């Protein structure tokens, strides 16, 4: 990957050698720490974690919020250090995966990271189905700390190309003696909105991958089908889907799936005392979060009463079902929240029990300049005892305060200028230096990049050339160098609520530091006001913090580092004798059979280990690894080092799943279909029948796993696995099975080559795409072979050039796993197909100044322009040029980026097209 802006990269390199804020500096400023061994140990433990376990964060800027089959997903990745948000130089490889709603990886990319930046794309081919998808990104190093902090975004992909059925699902819930009863009302209509009447539908209800019901039904006069089922294991089976197939006529049927986000309408309301506990006699703020059965926030109101039904406090939810109230609890009392929902129903939930002794940590974040803190306690037995407050952000200690408890309460006001923008973690330690209360607050200086966007004119025509100028300044108003990505979309075709977007600001400063699902994280950063500051505080009162746990850190129980930061691609392993002893000084050769060309060799060390470092190869590269012992004998075993694939766990953003995918984005899909039809009419799309959800005939591939350049099964003869069942030697088994070939000395010859002037030429052997020497044939285990394709005529061998002069034997092995990347063919040799770098494609933007452009083709693009590599110069200036499509209305430019100091920014700009 090539990056422009050499000066930008040099500036970044300078940033990496800047001396970081350290605990030593804190100790100098806070002199009391010097003689306080317990506190000193706490600070040292925090510093140890910071230095030995640096954290990375990832943000992907995607060109659109949703897509259709046939689209491309364009994205740029920003990989930063959690500590200062500066571009990371720790990892050099980024993994990006497209995951479907079955938690199956459909596409995966390995991308080279240069100075924390990279970009790529996914092509949404017709092999994908409509539905909810996730895009997940992580580095190998991040795997040590859990997938909760990977970049993980849920979005929808619709189908406008082969889709012939529109669907709508509605659910109602009720109680049943056997469990939770669900009534699903499914509606089927054609693309014109007309109901599909009297159509047979077969269905299957699957909850957490367990089938609980199968059946058939007929749609009624309105295209509806009712399906009723009972979840008799609600504590185990939480969600799933309904798989249906509707028969459209005698030959054609369509598959339609419906997510089941819940099997009940039960709500969940939880209460979170500020700091951790409700303590006797101490006024406490209690936050709450009310969630519907779909996992999204719901509006509630109500009041708090004691055991005598005396009203203590009232409450009402704000954004996303969250809110808070104050209460001064008494240990002898019990408290109940009486909740009223929007539909008028009511529920009573007990509040957490009141503790007789303890500490309460309270904050007031409403002042833009100061953070007000109050500590209250009932622990007054030792008046000279001291409490310690530690404030840290991203693992960096920013503030330490130690106070004697001369009274039950002390307050402080700390200037916010001491803290960077982002989440601040406040932890209160008891006189015994045990963490007793914790609070998260968000510090927002609004110190983001100021990205000013402008065009060369206020209004444009269709297909007119547009120039957008960027003028970037840092928070102090000075021009700054930076790297940016820009997407231009036709907003008329791609409407989206900005609060629902995944922005670089909301992701790197909020979502990437909190465990669990956050509803509309960008809401808190759009048109910020006092209400949103308070609502963000409610979020931090109710959302968990899990970057590390104090009990583990203080007891030296740090995460085990299974995965190291990857600096380059490598192939490594161990060579042993057939009895398992290390081969010392053995020769190992690595050469590629396809893709990037390689021919390397090395020697094993005293442990039989070999390593090929600093490799750079593309994702089509296949290797052959060959090893010999110190006596040049091939009777050795090769054991390759393999990093296990990252598991796909349940989607933490399941609440974002769209039940009615095509219905929700019908306008977008209608435009996508019109674009496809126009391209097909003009002969720009070769396929005129795309099989996705509509299935006509289920055909079988003639030859599995074929590497035949002519195409699978295009051979003069094919020998299949069942014909080799009783074979002990492939070469001997071929004798007499195919006319025109013969076996001599373990090698196969075509009779056509026997009269060659230079003597008999053995047939070229190709094993899973790898070219091998002909004598290697007898080393292959017949039980591993799926098929053998025999090429002996000029028509089939011509594509192989000189290598096919004597004929070609293509051996295709069985694949027990779809993702199997290596095979041991025989002692001393192995095929290896690792994940290579993906080379991102360039976004196509038509040039309507070019007279050769076919102006008759309708331009219905939704992404008008995408550029992941926009670099502002030393004056903060940059610009891009592109042409509008045929769409009229508002066009929306979304710019995101980062400068050399780790300051991030996002800007939205609109212009109109007539």
N, C-alpha and C positions, 0 to 999 in steps of 0.2 A: 504494500500500500504506500502511495506517495503522498506526502503532505507538503503543501506550499507554506511559505512564511518562515524562512530560516531564522529570521530575527526573533520571531515569536518563540521558536523552540529554544533558542539560546537564552532568552529571558527566563524561560521555564527552568532551564538547567541552573541558572543562578539562584532561583528560588529554593532549589533543593539543598543548597549549602548554607542557607540562612540558619543561624542558631535559633533553635526552638526554645520557647518558654519552658523552664524546668522547675522541678520541685526545689532544687537548691536555691533558686531565686526566691521562691516562696519562703523558704526557711530564713533567708537573710532579711526579708521584709518583716516577717512575723517572728521576731526574735524569741518569743516564748517557746517555739517549737524545738529550739536547739536543745533544751534540757528536758524535754518531754519525750521520753523514750517510747511510751505506748503510741502517742500521736505520730511520732516520727516513723514508727513501724507501719502505721496505716498509710501514711503518705508514700512511704517507700514501696508498699505493696501496689498502690495505684500506679506509681511510676514504673514499676516492673511490668505491670500489665500493658501499660502504654507503649513501652519500648520493645517488649518481646512479642506482643500480639497486636501490631498495628492493624487497624481496620480499614477496609475498602468499601466504598459505596459506588453504585452504578446507576446512571440515569440513561434511559433510551428516549430520544426525541423521535417520535414516529410521525409520518406525514399526515395521517388521518386517524380519527377515533374509531372507525369501523370500515369494513371492506366487503368486497364481493368476490366470488370465484372468478378468476381471470385477472384480478388486480395484482399489483405488486405492493408488498409492504416495504417501504423505505425507512431506514432508521439510522441515527447516529448515536454512538455510545460515548458517554463521558464517564471515565473511571477516575474517582478521586479518593484521596485519603480522608478518612472520617475526621481526623484531628483538625485539619484546617481547610478542608474542601479544595485543596490544591490538587492539580492533576497528578495521578499516581505514577510513580516509576517502579512500583513493586512488582506488578504482574505484567507479562508481555503477551498473554493469550487470553482472549475472552470467548466464552461459550454462550451462544444464543440459541434458544430452542423454541420451536412452535409446537404447542401441546394442545391436543383436542380435549373434548369434554369427557373422554374416557381415561384421562390422565396418561395418554400415550403420546410419545414424542413423534410427531409426523415429519418434521424437518429439523436439522441441527447444523449449526455453523461453528467453525473455529476461526476466529478473526485475530490478526496480528494487532497488538496495541502498541502505538508509538506515542510516547509522552502522554499517556492517559486517554488517547483518542483513537477511535476506529469507527467504521461504518459498514453496513451491509444491506442485504435485502432478502426477502422471501418471495418466491413466485407462487401464487395461489392457483395451482393447477386444478383441473377438473377431477383429479383423483380425490380431492378433499370434499367433504360434505358440509352443508350449511350447519351452523351451530355456534356454540360458545367456545372460544379458544383462549389460550394464554400464551404470552410471550415471556420467556424467562431468561435472565442473563446473570452470569456469575463468573468469577475467576476460580481457579483451582484452590487458591489460598482461602477464599471466602468459605469454602466447604468445611473448613475446620470449625466454624462458628455457627453452623446451622442455616438451613435454607430460608428461615424466616426473614433474613435480611438480604436475600437475593432481590434483584429487580423482578417483579412478577406482576404483570398487568393482564386483566381479563377484558376481552372485547368480542364483538360478534363478526362472523363472516356469513354473508347471505349468498344465495344462489339465484342469479337472474338468467343464466344461460340455458340450463336444462330444466329449470324449475317450471312445473306446470300446475302446481297446487299451492294455494295459500292456506295457512292454518291459523287457528286461534284456540288457545286452551284457557279454561277457567276452572278453578278448583273451589270446592266447598268442603268443610270438615265437620265431623260430628263424633260423638263418643259411641263406642260399641263395646259390648261385654268382653269381646276378645281383644280389643285394642283401639287403635285410632282408625276411624273410617274416613276414606277419601272418596269424593264423587268428582270425577274429572269429566268436564263437558268439552269435547273436542269438536271443532268446526272445520269442515273442508270446503274449499271453494276453488274455482278455476281462476286464472289470472285476470279475468274480467270482473271477478267478484261474485260470479253466479255460483250458487250452492251445488255441490256434487251430491246428487240425490240417488238413493238406493244403490250405493256402492258398498261392496264387501270390504270390510276392514279386519285384518288379523292384528292382534296386539299382544304385547308382552310387557308386564310391569316389572321393572328391575329396581331394587333398592340396595344401594351400596354393593352393586355387582351380584346380587342374589335375585334370581327370578322368583317372584312370589305369586304370579298369576299369568296365565295364558288364556286367550279366547278369541272369538270372532264376533262381529256385529255388522249391522247394516245401517248406513246413514239415513236420517229421516228426511222429510221434505225441505228442511232448511240446511241440510248438510251436516247435521249434528250427530254425534255418537256419544252416549253416556257410558262411562266405565267406572265401576265401583269396586274398591278393594279395601282390605283391612290390613293395617300394619300391626301384627301381634307381637312385635319385638321393638317397640319404639325407643328403647334405651340403647339398642344396637344399630338398628336401621334408621338412619336419620333422613336421607334424601336419595334421589335416584332419577329415573326417567321412565317414560312410557314409549316403547318402540312400536311403531305401527306401520303397516303396509296396506295401502288402499289400492284396490284393483280398479283401474280406469276403464279397461275393456278386456276382451279375451286374451290379448297379447301383452298389454302394458300395465304395469303397476308402479306405484311411487312409494318410496319410504319416507316417513316423517316421524321425527322424534320430538318429545316434549319433556323438558326438565321438570322434575318434581323437587322443588326446593325444600318442602316440608310436608309432613303427613298430618299436621294438626295446625290449628290457628292459635295455639298457645303462645302467649306473650311472655317475655322474660324481662323482668325489672330487677336491677341489682343496685346496691347502695355502697358507696365508697367514702368512708370518713377521711377527711383531709389528714394527711400524715400517716394514716394507717388504722387508728383506733378511736373509738369514742371513750373518753376518760371522765370519770366522775367529777362533776362540778366545773368542768372546763368547757366554755363555749366553743363549739366545733362546727365547721362547715362540712356538710355531707353532700356529696355529689351522687347523681343517679343516672342510669342509662336504661332506656326502655326500648326493647327490640321486638319487632313483630316476628311471626313464624318464618318469614323470608330472610331474617337477619338484618333488615334495615330498620332505622330508627322510626319510632311512632310517637305521636303527640299524646301526652298524658297530663293530668293535673290531679290535685288531691290535697290531703292534709295529713299531718302526723298527730297521733294521739298516744297518751300513756295508757296504762292498764285500767285506769278509771274513766276512760273515754273523754279525757280532757284534751281539747285541741291545743297542741304545742306550737305548730308551725304549718304553713301552707307552702305548696310548691306548684310549679308549672314548667313543663319542658320547653326548651328552646330548640336550637338546630339539632337535627338528627336524633331526637328523643332524649337529649341530655339536658341537665339542669342541676341546680343545687339549692340548698336551704341551710339555715343555721339552727342549731339546737344546743341547749345547755343540759346535758343528760345527768341523771342521778342514778347511782349504781343500784339502788333498790327498786328502780322502775324498769318496766319493759315498754318498748315503743313499737308502734305499728304504723305502717304507711297505708292509707286508704286511697287507692288509685282509681281514677275514673278515666276510661278510654273514650275515644272519639265517638264510638257507636253507642255510648251510654252505659256500657257494661262496667262492672266494678270488681275490684280485687283487693284483698288485704294481704300485705306482706310484712313480716316482722323485720325490724331493723337489727343490725348487728348488736350483740350484747355489749353492755357498758362495762368497762373494766374499772376496778377500784383504784388502781395505781397506774401511772404511765406518763407519757409525754404527748403533747400535741404541737405540731409544727404548722403554723398558719402563714400564708403569704397574701400580699395584696399587690397585684401586678398592673393595676389600672393607671398608675402614674407613669407617663412616658419617660421620665428621667430617673426615677428611683424604684427599687424593689424593696417593699416593706415586708419585714419578717418579724413574726412573734413566736416565741417559744413559751409554752406553759407546761407546768408539771405539778404533780402531787407529791413528788419525791423530795421532801424537804428535811429528811432526817439528819443530813449532814450539810449544814449551811455553807461550808467552805468548799463543797464539791463543785467540780467544773464540768460544764457541757461544752462539746465541740461541734461546730457547724462547718462542714466541708461542702463547698460548691464546685462542681466540675462540669465541663462540657466536652463531650467526645473524648473522655478519658484524661483530659488535661485539668489539673487543679487550678482553679481561677481565684479562689478565695478560701481562707481558713480563719475562723474566729473561735476564741476560747473565752468562756464567760463563767464567772462564779455565780451560783444561784443564791443571791442574797434575798431574793423574793421568789414567789411562785411563777412570776412572769417577767420576761425581759423582751424588749423590742429593739429593732435596728432598721436603719434605712441605708441600703447599699446603692451607690451610683451604678446605674446600668451600663455606664461606659466601661466598667471593668470587665464586662462579659461580651463575648461575640454573639452575633445573631444566631439563634438556634435554640435547641432544648438545653436548659440548665438543670442539672440534677443536684438537689439540696439534700444532704444526709445529716441527721442529727445523731451524735454519739453520746452515750451516757457517760457518767464518771468512770465506769468500768471499760470505756472505749468499745462498747457494743452498739451497733446501729439500732436505734429505737424508733426512728420516724424518718420518712422520706417523702419528698415532694418534687414534682417536675413542673417547671414553668417555662414559658417560651419568651425569649428575649428577641424583640424585633426592632432593630434600628432602621429598617428599610434601606439598608446600605447595599443595594443591588446595583448592577450596572444600569446606567441610563442609556438606553438604546433608542435613538431617535431615527425614525424611518420616514422617508419622503419619496415622492415620485416626481418625474419631470413634468407632469401636468395633472390636474385634478380628476379628469374623466378620460376614459378611453373607449375605443371602438372594439368590436369583435376582431380577433386575430391581429390586433395592433401590437406593436412592440412596446414593452414596458421596461423602464429602468427604475429600480428601487435603490436608493442611496441609504447606507447605514452610517450613522455618526454616533460613535460609542465613547462614553465617558465613564470614569470610575465614580464612586460615591462622592468624591470631593470635587467633581466637575472637570477633572483633567482627562485629556484623550488617553486611550489605553489600547494596548495590543490585546487581541483576543481571538478565540476560535469560535465560530458560530455555525449553526445549521438553520436553514430557512425553508419553510414549506409554504407554497401558495396554493390555496384551494378555492374552488367555486363554492362560496358559502350557501348559495341558493340550493345546491345539490347536497351539500354536506353540513347541515345545521348541527350545532352542538352547544351545550351549555358550558360556559367556561369554568364554572364551579366543578364540573364533573371531569375536567381534563386532568391528565397526569403531567404536571409541569416540572421543570427542573428545580424550581424553588420549593414547591410542596414536597417533592420527592426527596431531594438531598437534605433538606432541613427538617423534615417532619416524618414522612412515611418510612424512610430508610432506618430510622432510629426507634420505631415503635413496633412491637410485636402485635400481630393480629390485623384484622380488617379495619380500615378507616373509611368511613363513608364521606365521599366528596372532599378529599383533603385540600384541593385547590380552592375550595370555598373560603377558607380562612385567609387567603392571600389575594383575593379579588375584591377591589373596592373596600379595603380594610377600614373599619370604624370601631368605635368603642364596643358595640354589640359583638362584633366578631372577635375582638380581643377577649371578651368575657366568655364567649362560646368556645374559643380555643382553649381557654383555661379549664372549662368543663371537660373537654376531651382529655386533657393531660391529667385531670383528677380521676378519670375512669379507665384510661388505657394503660396496659402493663408495660413495665420496663424490664428488659431481660438481656441487655448487652453483657452484663456479668452479675453474679450474685455475691453479696458481701461475705456470706459465710464461706464461700469457696475461695474468694480472694484472700481473706484474712487467715485462712488455714493453709495457704499455699497450694490450694487445689485448683490449678490452672487447666485450661483446655489442652487436650493432647493434640499435638500437631501431626496429623496424619498426612496432610498435603502441604507441599512446599510451593512457594511462589514460582511459577514457570517463567523462565527467562528466554527459553527457546524450545523448539521441538527437538526430541531426541528419540533414539531407538537404543534400548539397553537390555541387558539380560545376563544370563549365566549359562555356561557350557559345562556339561558334566559327562562323565562316561556312562555307559549303559547301566552301570552298577550304582550310579549316583555320586561318584567322586568328582570334585572339581577338576576341570581340565586346565592346566597351567601352561601358558605360552601357546595356546591354540590359536589358529588363525580364523578370524571371522570376517566374512565378506558380506557387504550390503550392496545390493544393486536393485534398480527399479525395473519393473517389467512394463510399466505404463506411467504416464504423467511426467512429472519432473524427473530429469535424468540424473542418476546417481550411480557411482561405482566407487565404493569406499572399502577399506579393510583395516583391521586392527588386530591386536593380540589380547588374549585374556590375561588377567592379573593372577596373583597368587590364590585368589578365591574363585577363579574361573569366571570372573565378571568382565563384561565388555560394555563399552558405551560409545555411541556416536552422538556427539553434541553439536549444537549450533546448526541444526538442519532447518531448511526452509523448503517446504514442498507443498504442492497444491492438493486439493481434496480428491483428485482423480489418480493420485500416485499409489501404485501397488509395489510392494517390495518382495524380494526373495532374500532370505537370510541363510547363508551357508556357513557351516563351521567344520573345521577339521582339528584333530588333536595335534600334539607336538610332532607326531610321526606322520602327519598328513593323511591320517586315516579318518574315514567318515562315520565310523560307528560311535557317534556322540549324540547327546540330547541337547536341544536348545530350549531354554526356559526364558521366555521374554517377560520383561517387566510390563505389567499392564495396570493402568489406573482404572479402577472400577467405575462404571458409569454412575452419574448422580441419579439417585432414585427420584421418581416423581411422586410426591406426596399429595394429599388432598388439597384442593384449591382453597387457600385461605380467603380468597375474595369470592367465595361461592354466592354471597348475597348479591353480587353484581350480575349473576347469570340472567340472561334474557330468555323468558319463557317462549315468547312469540317472535322469533328472530326475523323472519321475512316480513311479517306485518309491521314490526317496529321500524324497519328501514325500507318501506315499500317504495317511497319516492326515489331513494338512491338506487335501488335495484331496477326500477323502471328505466332510469337513465342508462344504467349499465347494460341493460338488455338492448336498448336502442343503439348504443355504441357498438355492441357486438354484432348486431344484425347488419349495421352499415358496413363494418369491416368485412363481414362475410360476403356481402353482395359485391364488394369490390375485390374479392379474391385474396384478401390479406390474411384470412384464416383458413387453413387447409381443411380442418375437420368440420364437417357439417352436422355430425351427430356426436354429441358429448354425453357420455353416460355418467351420471352422478347419482341422483336419487331415483331417476327413471331407469328401470331395468327391462330390457327386451329379451336378450339372450345372454346366458351366462356361459361364455366360451372359456376353454382351457388352453393355456399356453402349451405349444407342442413340446418344447424342451425347456426345462427349468434351469435357471442359473447359467444360461449360455453366454459364452464370450465370443461367439462366432461373429466375425465382422460382416458376414453376409446377412446376418439376422438369425435369430433362434430357429433351429430346425432346418435351415436352408443348407442341406448337405447331400452328398451322394448316397450316404447310408447313415443310419442312426442305430446305435446299440444301447439299449436301456438297462437299467439296474437289474430288472428281473432276469435278463439274459446272462447276467454275470454272477448269479447267486452261488453257483457251485464252482466258481473259478478260484484257483490259487495264484495264478499268474496271468495278468491281463494280456501280455504279449502272446502267450500260448492260446488264450481264449479267442483271440482275434483270428487265429489261423482257421481258414475255411468258413468263417462267418460272413465275410464280405468278399464278393467277387472282385478280382483285380488287385488284391493285396496279398503279400506273403511275409512270413516271419523268419528272420535269420539272426542268430546270435542275440536274441532278446530285443531286436529292433525290427520295426515294421517298414516294409518297402512297398511302393506302388509298382506294379508290373510295368507301368509306362516309363518309369525311371531306370529300369534295369538295363536298358540299352544305351544309357547315357555315355557319351564319349569319355567323360572323366571317371566313369565307373558308377556303380549303384549309389543312389542318393536316398538315405533314409527319410521317412516322413517327418516333417517338423512336428514336435510335440508341444502343445499349448495346454497348460494346466491352470484352470481358473484365470485365464488371461495372461499367465506368465509363460514366457518362452523358455523351454528346458531342453537339455541335450537328449537326443533320441534314446540313449541307453538307460535313461532314468525311468523308462516305462515299467520295467519289472519291479521297481521299488514301490510302486503305488499299490495300496491296499484296495482290492476290487470292491470290498464292502463300503468304501468311501465314495464310490463313483455313482453319480446320478445318471449320467449318459455319456456316450462317446459319439462325436460327430466326425464322420470320415469324409474328407475332401480330397478327391483325386482327379476330378476333371478340370480342364482349363477354366470352365465357367465359375467354379467355386474357389479355385486356388489363386486366380489372377489378382484378387484384392490383397494377397499376402506378398506379392512381388517375388523377389529372389528367394525369400524364405519358403515360399510355397512351391518351389521348383520340383521337389520330390513328393509333393502331396502334404496334407496337414491332418493331424489327429488332434481334435479338440476334446479334452476331457473335462467334464463339468462335475464337480463334486457335490455331495449332499450337503445341505446347510441345515443343521439342527436348530440354529438360532438365526433370526433375521439380522441381528447386529454382530454376528461373529466376525471378528476382524483378523483372525489368523488361523492357519491350518498347518498341522504337521504332516507332511507328505511321507517322510521316511527319515531314518536317522541321518542327522547332518544337514538337513535342508528343511526350510519352512517358508511358507507364503505368509505375508503380513500386509494387512490393509488398514493402516492407522488413519485417524482423522486428520487430514491435511488442512491447510489454510484455504478458506473460501475467498475468491477474488470477486469483490462486489462489482455489480454491473453499473454502467453509467445511465443516469436518468435521461430518457429521450425527450427532448423539447423541440418541436418542429420549428423550422425557420421559414416563416412565410415570406421572407424577402427572396427566397430561392425559387426561381421560376419552375424548377423541376418538381416542387411539392404538388401533389395531387389535391387541388383546391376543391374538388367535387366531394371528397370524403368529409362527412360531418365530423367536426371536432367536438366531442362530448366529454372530454377529459374532466375528471373531478379534481385530481392533483394537477395543477397547471404547471408547477415548477417545484423541483426539489434540488437542493444543493447542500451537502453535508460539510463542505470545506470552504467556508467563507472566512477569510482572515482579515481583520482590521489592521491597518498599518500604524505607524508611530503617531499619526495624527488622529487615530481613531476612525478612519474612513475606510469604507468598503462599498462595493456596489455589485448588483447582479442585473442581468438582462434576460428577457424571455418574451414569448408571444402569448397573448390571450387565446382562449378557445372560443367556441361559438356561443358559450353561455353568457347570458346577460344578468345584471344585478350586482350584488356585492361580491368582491373577491377579498379573501382574508389572507394576510401574511402573518405567519407565526415564526418568530425568531427566538432562538435560545442559544446560550453560549456561556463562556467562561473566560476570564482574563488570566494574566500571568500570576496574579496574586491569589487566585482561587475565588474571586468574586464572581457570582453568577448573575444571570439576568434573563428576562423573558419580556418580549414586547409583541403586542398585537397591533396590526395596522390594516385598514380597509381602504379600498378604492372601488369606484363603480365602473361598470362596463355597460354601454348602451347597445 
